[in-house]
Amino acid sequence: GGLNWDFTKDIARKVTAAAGADPSPTAADRQAISDAVGLADLWLDRSTAFEQVAAQPAAWSRAEWIENTFTVWRDLVSPVASSLAGSIGGLMRAQSEEMAGMQPLMEPMMRAASAGMLSAQTGQALGNLAAEVVSVSDISVPLTAKPVVALLPANVAKFADGLEQSESDVRLYLALREAARQRLFASVGWLGPQLLALVEHYARGITIDAHAIEEAMESQLSGELTPDAIEQIGESVAGKLFQPVRTPEQEEILQRLETLVALVEGWVDDVVSDTTSAYMPQAAALLETLRRRRAIGGPMENALKLLLNLELRPRRVRDAANLWAAVRAQRGVEGRDAVW
């Protein structure tokens, strides 16, 4: 049931490359990110009780984002691979009478092909995600072993394109949000592991659509199982591996996950709004831009759907931000952060 993770990473890089140029950050890019995070941390010191993270700020290409977050993605997707392996075993047992003589040959072939399909689907989703995220924890989940404030200059520039604010202001605002989020993950020891545990728990309940696998086998396995053929199979069934129905347990997990993500992003909204109120009047417009981005969904939501059949749409971020603001008004910054 194990996936070929090198193949998965290769697909992710191909998809990212197809989305446009992915230059390595220049010395000027790294300096701009470092300066933005430095100023962000200076401002945040007055608006949160949580300390700065120890790691130096980083500027990553999309390929580096894939490389640096890949271990966490592998852990999150592994339960899906196990479910896929179990589904293949069940499919073979169901067909054991009509193909008993071929089972010693067919089952390894189907396991290899189906694992290849999931590898290709995972790689495609990660590649699309890398082309969209502006920072390391843009999806509100910690994706590195240790907290680090990392931004993707190429994606920041793409995000800023068409906005009325300058790219430097957009970069500073996104640095504020990422630095605040990383301070939260670093200071609240249970939060990151709980978010990841909920995602993994949700993934363990995923049911594979055996009919989609059967159709792919019938239509694609007449030729040789080369990596290119497996990639084509994965692309042909992308988004079709999972059964659309969620279990009641998964619905409960999804509600808990959406609530926790809303509390994280609502806290970030409040901290950054409080921070920028005196220094950055254009921040309110940037916050509304991010809220619209979050509301309409897009590549990030599609990637999570492809990766984990997870439709993560925390609809109550604005309510959570109002809650945190009310707590801050009543108890102050330290009292608000102590709630965690």
C-alpha positions as CSV (number, residue, x, y, z in Angstrom):
1,G,0.0,0.0,0.0
2,G,3.0,2.3,0.1
3,L,3.2,5.1,-2.4
4,N,6.2,6.0,-4.5
5,W,7.0,9.3,-2.9
6,D,9.8,10.2,-5.2
7,F,7.4,9.8,-8.1
8,T,4.8,11.9,-6.2
9,K,7.4,14.7,-5.7
10,D,8.4,14.5,-9.3
11,I,4.8,15.0,-10.4
12,A,4.4,17.9,-8.0
13,R,7.5,19.6,-9.5
14,K,6.2,19.0,-13.1
15,V,2.8,20.5,-12.2
16,T,4.5,23.5,-10.6
17,A,6.7,24.0,-13.5
18,A,3.7,23.9,-15.9
19,A,2.1,26.7,-13.8
20,G,4.8,29.2,-14.8
21,A,8.4,30.2,-14.1
22,D,9.7,29.3,-10.7
23,P,12.9,31.2,-10.2
24,S,15.0,30.7,-7.1
25,P,14.7,33.7,-4.9
26,T,17.4,36.2,-5.5
27,A,19.5,37.9,-2.9
28,A,17.2,40.9,-3.2
29,D,14.2,38.7,-2.7
30,R,15.7,37.2,0.5
31,Q,16.6,40.7,1.8
32,A,13.1,42.0,1.1
33,I,11.5,39.1,2.9
34,S,14.0,39.4,5.8
35,D,13.3,43.2,6.1
36,A,9.5,42.7,6.0
37,V,9.6,39.9,8.6
38,G,11.9,42.0,10.8
39,L,9.5,45.0,10.7
40,A,6.5,42.7,11.2
41,D,8.1,41.1,14.3
42,L,8.9,44.6,15.7
43,W,5.2,45.6,15.3
44,L,3.9,42.2,16.6
45,D,5.9,42.5,19.8
46,R,3.4,45.2,20.9
47,S,0.3,43.2,19.8
48,T,0.8,39.7,21.1
49,A,2.2,38.0,24.2
50,F,3.7,35.3,22.1
51,E,7.4,35.5,21.4
52,Q,9.1,35.6,18.0
53,V,10.2,32.3,16.4
54,A,13.8,31.5,16.6
55,A,14.4,30.5,13.0
56,Q,15.6,33.1,10.5
57,P,13.0,34.3,7.9
58,A,13.1,32.4,4.6
59,A,12.3,33.1,1.0
60,W,11.3,30.0,-0.9
61,S,10.6,29.1,-4.5
62,R,7.6,26.9,-5.2
63,A,9.8,23.9,-5.5
64,E,11.4,24.6,-2.1
65,W,7.9,24.9,-0.6
66,I,7.2,21.3,-1.9
67,E,10.6,20.1,-0.6
68,N,10.3,21.7,2.8
69,T,6.7,20.6,3.5
70,F,6.8,17.2,1.9
71,T,7.4,15.2,5.0
72,V,4.2,16.5,6.7
73,W,2.2,15.9,3.5
74,R,3.5,12.3,3.3
75,D,2.3,11.7,6.9
76,L,-1.2,13.2,6.1
77,V,-1.7,11.2,2.9
78,S,-0.3,7.9,4.2
79,P,-3.7,6.9,5.8
80,V,-5.3,7.4,2.4
81,A,-2.7,5.0,0.9
82,S,-3.6,2.4,3.5
83,S,-7.3,2.8,2.7
84,L,-6.5,2.4,-1.0
85,A,-4.5,-0.8,-0.4
86,G,-7.4,-2.2,1.6
87,S,-9.8,-1.3,-1.1
88,I,-7.7,-3.1,-3.7
89,G,-7.7,-6.2,-1.5
90,G,-11.4,-6.1,-1.2
91,L,-11.9,-5.6,-4.9
92,M,-9.7,-8.6,-5.6
93,R,-11.6,-10.8,-3.1
94,A,-14.9,-9.8,-4.7
95,Q,-13.7,-10.9,-8.1
96,S,-11.7,-14.0,-6.9
97,E,-14.1,-16.5,-8.4
98,E,-14.0,-15.2,-12.0
99,M,-10.3,-14.4,-12.0
100,A,-8.9,-16.8,-9.4
101,G,-6.2,-18.1,-11.8
102,M,-5.0,-14.5,-12.6
103,Q,-5.1,-13.2,-9.0
104,P,-1.4,-13.8,-8.2
105,L,-0.5,-11.7,-11.2
106,M,-3.4,-9.1,-11.2
107,E,-3.3,-8.1,-7.5
108,P,0.3,-6.8,-7.6
109,M,-0.4,-5.0,-10.8
110,M,-3.5,-3.4,-9.5
111,R,-1.8,-2.4,-6.3
112,A,1.0,-0.9,-8.2
113,A,-1.3,0.9,-10.6
114,S,-3.6,2.2,-8.0
115,A,-0.8,3.4,-5.8
116,G,0.6,5.1,-8.9
117,M,-2.8,6.8,-9.4
118,L,-2.8,8.1,-5.9
119,S,0.8,9.2,-6.2
120,A,0.0,11.1,-9.4
121,Q,-3.1,12.6,-7.8
122,T,-1.2,13.7,-4.7
123,G,1.6,15.2,-6.8
124,Q,-0.9,17.1,-8.9
125,A,-2.6,18.5,-5.9
126,L,0.7,19.6,-4.2
127,G,1.9,21.1,-7.4
128,N,-1.2,23.2,-7.8
129,L,-1.0,24.2,-4.1
130,A,2.6,25.3,-4.4
131,A,1.6,27.6,-7.3
132,E,-1.0,29.3,-5.0
133,V,0.3,29.6,-1.4
134,V,2.0,32.8,-0.4
135,S,3.6,31.5,2.7
136,V,4.5,28.2,4.5
137,S,1.3,27.9,6.6
138,D,-1.0,29.8,4.2
139,I,-3.6,26.9,4.6
140,S,-3.6,27.5,8.4
141,V,-1.9,24.2,9.2
142,P,1.8,23.9,10.3
143,L,3.7,22.2,7.6
144,T,7.3,22.2,8.9
145,A,8.8,20.3,11.8
146,K,9.9,23.6,13.4
147,P,8.2,27.0,13.1
148,V,9.7,29.2,10.4
149,V,8.4,32.4,8.8
150,A,8.8,31.6,5.0
151,L,7.2,33.5,2.1
152,L,7.2,32.7,-1.6
153,P,8.3,35.9,-3.4
154,A,6.9,34.7,-6.8
155,N,3.5,34.0,-5.4
156,V,3.5,37.1,-3.3
157,A,4.1,39.1,-6.5
158,K,1.3,37.2,-8.3
159,F,-1.0,37.9,-5.3
160,A,-0.1,41.6,-5.3
161,D,-0.7,42.0,-9.1
162,G,-3.8,44.0,-9.7
163,L,-4.2,45.3,-6.2
164,E,-4.1,49.0,-5.4
165,Q,-1.5,48.5,-2.8
166,S,2.2,48.3,-3.6
167,E,4.0,45.0,-3.6
168,S,6.1,46.0,-0.6
169,D,3.0,46.8,1.4
170,V,1.4,43.5,0.4
171,R,4.6,41.7,1.3
172,L,4.7,43.3,4.7
173,Y,1.1,42.5,5.4
174,L,1.5,38.8,4.4
175,A,4.7,38.7,6.6
176,L,2.7,40.0,9.5
177,R,0.1,37.3,9.1
178,E,2.7,34.5,8.7
179,A,4.8,35.7,11.6
180,A,1.8,35.9,13.8
181,R,0.6,32.4,12.8
182,Q,4.1,30.9,13.4
183,R,4.3,32.6,16.8
184,L,0.9,31.0,17.7
185,F,2.1,27.5,16.6
186,A,5.4,27.9,18.4
187,S,3.9,29.1,21.7
188,V,0.7,26.9,21.9
189,G,2.3,23.5,22.0
190,W,-1.0,21.5,21.5
191,L,-2.3,23.5,18.6
192,G,-0.3,22.3,15.6
193,P,-0.3,18.6,16.6
194,Q,-4.1,18.8,17.2
195,L,-4.7,20.3,13.7
196,L,-2.6,17.6,12.1
197,A,-4.2,14.9,14.1
198,L,-7.6,16.0,13.0
199,V,-6.6,15.9,9.4
200,E,-5.0,12.5,9.8
201,H,-8.1,11.2,11.7
202,Y,-10.3,12.5,8.9
203,A,-8.1,10.8,6.2
204,R,-8.3,7.5,8.0
205,G,-12.0,7.4,7.4
206,I,-11.8,8.0,3.7
207,T,-13.5,5.4,1.6
208,I,-12.1,4.6,-1.8
209,D,-14.4,4.4,-4.8
210,A,-13.5,0.9,-6.1
211,H,-15.7,1.4,-9.2
212,A,-13.4,4.3,-10.3
213,I,-10.4,2.0,-9.9
214,E,-12.0,-0.7,-11.8
215,E,-12.8,1.6,-14.7
216,A,-9.3,2.9,-14.7
217,M,-7.9,-0.6,-14.8
218,E,-10.1,-1.6,-17.7
219,S,-9.4,1.4,-19.8
220,Q,-5.7,1.9,-19.1
221,L,-4.0,-1.3,-18.2
222,S,-3.9,-2.8,-21.6
223,G,-0.3,-1.4,-22.0
224,E,2.9,-1.5,-20.1
225,L,2.9,-0.1,-16.5
226,T,5.5,2.6,-17.2
227,P,5.8,5.7,-15.0
228,D,4.3,7.8,-17.8
229,A,1.4,5.4,-18.2
230,I,0.7,5.5,-14.4
231,E,0.8,9.3,-14.5
232,Q,-1.8,9.3,-17.2
233,I,-4.0,6.9,-15.2
234,G,-3.6,9.2,-12.2
235,E,-4.6,12.2,-14.3
236,S,-7.6,10.4,-15.8
237,V,-9.1,9.6,-12.4
238,A,-8.0,12.7,-10.5
239,G,-10.7,13.6,-8.1
240,K,-12.6,10.3,-8.6
241,L,-10.8,8.0,-6.2
242,F,-12.8,9.0,-3.2
243,Q,-16.5,8.2,-2.6
244,P,-18.4,11.4,-2.2
245,V,-20.2,10.4,1.0
246,R,-18.6,11.3,4.3
247,T,-19.3,9.3,7.4
248,P,-20.9,10.9,10.5
249,E,-17.6,10.7,12.3
250,Q,-15.9,12.5,9.4
251,E,-18.5,15.2,9.5
252,E,-17.9,15.7,13.2
253,I,-14.1,15.9,12.6
254,L,-14.6,18.3,9.8
255,Q,-16.7,20.6,12.0
256,R,-14.0,20.5,14.7
257,L,-11.3,21.2,12.2
258,E,-13.1,24.1,10.6
259,T,-13.8,25.6,14.1
260,L,-10.1,25.3,15.1
261,V,-8.9,26.8,11.8
262,A,-11.5,29.6,12.1
263,L,-10.1,30.3,15.6
264,V,-6.5,30.4,14.3
265,E,-7.3,32.7,11.4
266,G,-9.7,34.8,13.5
267,W,-6.9,35.3,16.0
268,V,-4.4,36.2,13.2
269,D,-7.0,38.7,11.8
270,D,-7.4,40.3,15.2
271,V,-3.7,40.5,16.0
272,V,-2.7,41.9,12.6
273,S,-5.7,44.3,12.5
274,D,-4.7,45.6,16.0
275,T,-1.0,45.8,14.9
276,T,-1.7,47.7,11.7
277,S,-4.3,50.1,13.0
278,A,-1.8,52.8,13.8
279,Y,0.8,52.1,11.1
280,M,-0.9,50.7,8.0
281,P,-4.3,52.1,7.0
282,Q,-4.4,50.1,3.8
283,A,-4.3,46.9,5.8
284,A,-8.1,46.8,6.1
285,A,-8.5,46.5,2.3
286,L,-5.9,43.7,2.2
287,L,-7.8,41.8,4.9
288,E,-11.0,42.1,2.8
289,T,-9.1,40.8,-0.2
290,L,-7.9,37.8,1.8
291,R,-11.4,37.2,3.1
292,R,-12.9,37.2,-0.4
293,R,-10.1,34.8,-1.4
294,R,-11.0,32.5,1.4
295,A,-14.8,32.8,0.7
296,I,-14.7,31.9,-2.9
297,G,-12.3,29.0,-2.6
298,G,-9.8,28.2,-5.3
299,P,-6.7,26.1,-6.0
300,M,-6.0,25.6,-2.2
301,E,-9.5,24.2,-1.6
302,N,-9.3,22.1,-4.7
303,A,-5.9,20.8,-3.7
304,L,-7.2,19.7,-0.3
305,K,-10.2,18.1,-2.0
306,L,-7.8,16.1,-4.3
307,L,-5.4,15.2,-1.6
308,L,-7.8,14.2,1.2
309,N,-11.4,14.6,0.0
310,L,-11.3,17.5,2.5
311,E,-13.6,20.5,1.8
312,L,-12.2,22.8,4.4
313,R,-14.2,26.1,4.3
314,P,-14.1,27.7,7.8
315,R,-17.0,30.0,7.3
316,R,-16.9,31.6,10.7
317,V,-13.5,33.3,10.6
318,R,-15.1,36.8,10.9
319,D,-17.1,35.7,13.9
320,A,-13.9,34.3,15.5
321,A,-12.0,37.6,14.8
322,N,-14.9,39.5,16.6
323,L,-14.6,37.0,19.5
324,W,-10.9,37.6,19.9
325,A,-11.3,41.3,19.6
326,A,-14.0,41.2,22.4
327,V,-11.7,39.2,24.6
328,R,-8.8,41.6,24.0
329,A,-11.1,44.6,24.8
330,Q,-12.0,43.0,28.1
331,R,-8.8,41.3,29.2
332,G,-6.0,42.9,27.1
333,V,-3.5,41.3,24.8
334,E,-2.0,38.9,27.4
335,G,-5.5,37.9,28.5
336,R,-6.6,37.2,25.0
337,D,-3.5,35.1,24.2
338,A,-3.8,33.2,27.5
339,V,-7.1,31.8,26.3
340,W,-5.2,29.4,24.1
